[in-house]
Amino acid sequence: MVTLKNIAEELGISITTVSKALKEYPDVSEKTRKLVRETAALLNYQPNSFAVNLRTKESKTIGLIIPVVVHHFFSSVIKGIIAQAEKKGYLVIILQSNESYELEQKQIDLLLRKRVDGILISLANETSDFSHLNKVINQQTPIVMFDKIAKVVKCSKVIIDDRKAAYTATQYLIDIGCKKIAHFRGPLLPQNSIDRFLGYKKALLDNDLEFDVSLVYTCECGDASFEEGKANAKQLLKDHDDVDGIFINTDLVAIGAMKEFNDRGVKVPEDINIVGFSNWFMASVISPSLTTINQPGLEMGKKAFKLLFKEIKSRKANKLITHKQVVLDTDLVVRDSTKNK
């Protein structure tokens, strides 16, 4: 690797002068600064980032752990995080846990070994033990959770009100006349899956509709299973052929269900009304287009990084870190998979 010494020898000046020139110190003439810059470029000089990190106590990198990359919502979150990180000169290391607790643990350890300045994480569906997250906190590395969180972990969080959003979705189905409403929910562990189920249940009870556990179908693979949507729709038709509405935990599962209904001659929304969750791009282009809850992924990514950045700066300045929980708004996007009121 080319060093400051190599540049100094090439130009016949001191290493200190080279260092000052590259840092644009005013006590070095513009002529010398220009010459040093040109020589550094000619020799393909790259600053020793490790040495810089030791001096500044910053790596200028953050870690991002998400369950899946292909999910439209998480791709929007990534876009928001990177947009804000670039403005502040940070590199984002993106890791995918594949909904695995074991892999998530390994990735946390990797990021700590890399001495990242902070970590952003949305939990894997399998995660029920949070000792690896508490290790991050104990090492005083800032961490911010988003979307799929653990309420018991003491750190900042960026979420939506999943229970309220699910209530809104279910209430809309009730308002358009649905009397028997099923729910395709996510796995049992993630907090957002639990809250969406509870929002669905509360909307039924508040409207004097019976809650029937046999109308709740679980998608074990997580948020993005098209095939589980088809399988659950097939089973629903066998179990309850009189269901007239479904609130589904995510759009891709909903699209799978709609495909199964279409193949079996069940018309949406004439025979059954469907509301999804997330507002994927596909939701607006399929036929019929999908009524869904709009989940602000881009805004969530931006907000999560901004919270993390503040905590990184507070830690560097030896200031007390104040944890915050930011709750972003959602809204119902009404399309053609539901009847008009």
N, C-alpha and C positions, 0 to 999 in steps of 0.2 A: 504494500500500500504506500502511496505517496504521502509523505509527512510534511509538516511545516518546515522541518530541517532541509528537506529536498528543495523546497521552493526558495528558502533562504540561500542555500548554496548556489542555486541556479542564478540568482540575482545578485549575489555577493552582499547581502544585507543580513541583519540579525534576525533570529527567530522571533524575538519580541516585536520587531517592526512588522514582520509578516503577519503575526497574530493580530496586531492592532489594525493593520490595513484591511484585513478580511472582516474585522468587526466595525469598520468605518469610524475609527477613532479620529477626532478632529486634529490631533497633534501630529498626524501623518499627512503629508501633502497629497492633494488629489492626484498628482502625477504618479506618485509612488503607489497609492491605493489602486489606481487603474492598472499599473504594471503588474502588481501582485495578483489582481483578479484575473488578468489575462493569462499570466503564467500558471495560476492554479487551474484554470480551465484547460489550458494546453496539456498540462500534466495529468489531467483528470483527477484532481485532488478532491477527496470526500472527507468532510469533518469526521473525527472519531466520535460517533454518537455515544459510545459507552463512557468515554471520558467526560463528555458534556453532561451525561446523565448523572455521573458521580458528583460533578461540580454543582449542578443546579438542583440535584435531588428530584429530577423529573425525567420520565422516560418519553413523555409526549405521546404515549400510547394508552388506549383503554381497551378493555376486553368486553366483548358482547357475546352473551350466550343466549341462544334462542332454541326453541324446541324443533322447529322445522323452517327451512329457508323458502321452500316452494309456496308456502301459504301466502296468499295475497296480503293478508293483514300484516304479517311479519315482514314481508318485502317492503311494505309501506313504512313500517317502523324503522327498518334499516336505512331507508332513503332519508328519513327525517334525522336520524342520528348522524349519518355521514355528512349531511349538509351542514349541520351545526358544528361537528367536529372539525371539518375542514376550515371553517372560519376561525377557529381557535388554534389551528396548527396541530391537531391531534390525528394520529393514525388509529384506525379501528381494527382490532383483531376479531374477526367474526368466527364463532364456533357454533356448531349445531349439535345439540344433545340427543337428537332423535328420540325424544321423550324418555330417555334412559337416565335414571338416578345415578347409576354407577358411572356412566360417561360424564355426566354433569359434575360429579365429584372430581374426576380426573382433570376436567377442563379448568375447574377452579384452582386446583393445585398448579396446573401449568401456567395459568395467568399470574399467580402469586410468584412463581419462580421467575417469570419474565419481568417481574417488578413493574407491572402496569400501574398507572396512576390511579385507576379506578375501574370498577366493573359494573356493567349493566346486565341484568338477567331477567328472563321470563322462565319460570320453572318448568321442568319436565313433568309430565302427567304422573310419573312413578314417584316423584319426590314427596316423601312424608317425613323424612328426618332432615333437620336443618343445621346439623353440626358443622357441615362444610361452609355454610354461609356465616355462621357465628365465628368460625375461624378467620374469615376475611375481616369481620368487624374487630375481632380481638387483635389482629395485626395492624389495625388502624388504616386499612385500605378502604377508601370510600366505595360504597356499593348502593346502587339504586335498583329496585325491582319494578317491573312493569307488567301489566296485563295479568299473567298468572303469578300470584304472589303468595307469601305466607304471612298471615296477620301477626304471628307471634315473633317474627324476626324484626328486631329494632333497627330499621333503616328507612330511608325515604322511599316512597312508592308513587307510581303514576298509574292510575286505573280509570275504569269507567264504573258507573253504578250498574253492575250486571243484573242485580235483582230488580232494580227499577226498569231497566231496559226490557227485561223478560216480561215484567208485569205489563208494560206498554204494548208489547207484541201480542200477548195473550188477550189483553183487554180489547185490542182492536178486533181480534177474531170474534170475541163475544159481541162486540158492538155491531158487527155486520151479520149477526144472527146465528153464529155457530153454537151448538148446544153440547156437542161431544168432542172435546179437544184433546188430542194426543200430544205427547212431547217426546222428541228424540233428543236425549241429553248426551253430554260428554261423559268421560270416565268419572268414577266416584271421587277421586282425590283432588283434582284442581279446584281451587276456591271459586273460580269464575263459573265452572260447571255446576258446582253446588248452588251458587247464588242464582244462576239462571233457572235452575229447577225450582228453587224456593219462590222466585218471582212468578213463575208459571202457576205454582200451587196456590199462592196467595190470591192471584187474580181470580182463579176459579172459586175459591171459598168466599171472597168478597162479593161475588155475584151469585151466591147461593147455588153454585154448580157443584156436583159431587166430584171429589177427588178420587180417582180410581187408579191405583198403582199399576194395574195391568195395562194402562194406556201410556206408561212411561217406558221407553225403549232406550237402552244404553248403547252408545257407540264406543266400543272398547279401544279402538285404534286412535282415538283422539279427534281433533277438530277437522281433519281434512280427508275423510274417507268417503269417496263417491260410492264404493261398493257396499259399505255398510248402510248408506242411505237407501240403496236398492233393496238390500236384504231386509232391513227394518220395514220398509214399505210393503214388501211381499208378505212379511209376517203379520203386519197390521191388518192387511186385507183378509187374512185367514182368521185372525182373532176378533176383529171388530169391523165388519163391513159397513157399519152405519156411522163411522167417524166422519165428521164434516169439517174438521179443522186440525191443523198440526202446527205447533211451534217447534222449530228445529234449531239445534244448537249452533249450526254454522251453515253457510251458503252451499258449500260443496256437498255436504250430506243432503241438503234440501234438493239440490239438482239431481243427485242420485235417486232420491225418492220420486221426483217428478218424472224421471226417465222410466222408472218401474211402473208408475201409474199409467203413463202414456202407452207403454207396451201392453198393458192389460186392459186398455180401453176405458180407464178411469179418467174423467176429464177434470182438469184444473183450470178455473175454480168452480166450474158448474157442480161437480160432485164433491170436491174437497178443496178447501182453502189452505194455503201454505204461507207461512212467514218464516224467513231465514234470519241469519245473524252475521253481520260483518260488512255487507255491501261490497262483495267482490265485483270486479269488472264484469265477469260472466253473468252476474245476476241481472244486468241491464240488457244483455244481448240474446239470452235464450228466449224461447217462445213456449209458453207465456213468460214474460219477464217476471222476476221474483220480487215480491214485497219483502223487505228486510230491514233490520236495524243497522243504521250506518255507524260503524265503529271507526273513530278518527285515528287511524294508525300513524299517519304522517305527523300529526300534531303530538301524538303520544311519544314518538321518537324524539322530536325536537325538545319537548318538555323534559323528558328523561335525561337527555344529555345536559341540558341547562342546569338541572338540579345537581347532577354529578359534577359538573365543572365548578359550581359554587363550592361544593364540598371539598374538591381537590384543592382549590385556592385557600379555603379556610384551614385545611390540614397543613398546607405548606407554610402558612402564616402562624401556625400554632394557635389558631382560634378554635373555640368550641363549635362543633358541628351541630346544627339544629336540624333534626329530621322533619320532613314535611310529607304529607300525603296529598297529592293533587288528583282531583276527580274530574275527568273530562265529560262534557255533555255528549249524549247520543240523540239520534232522532230516527223516527220511523219513515222509511221511504216506501210509499205505497205504489205498487205496480200491478201487473195483470194476474198474479197468482192468487189474488183475493178479490172477492166481489166488492162492488162499491157499497158504501153505507146507504 
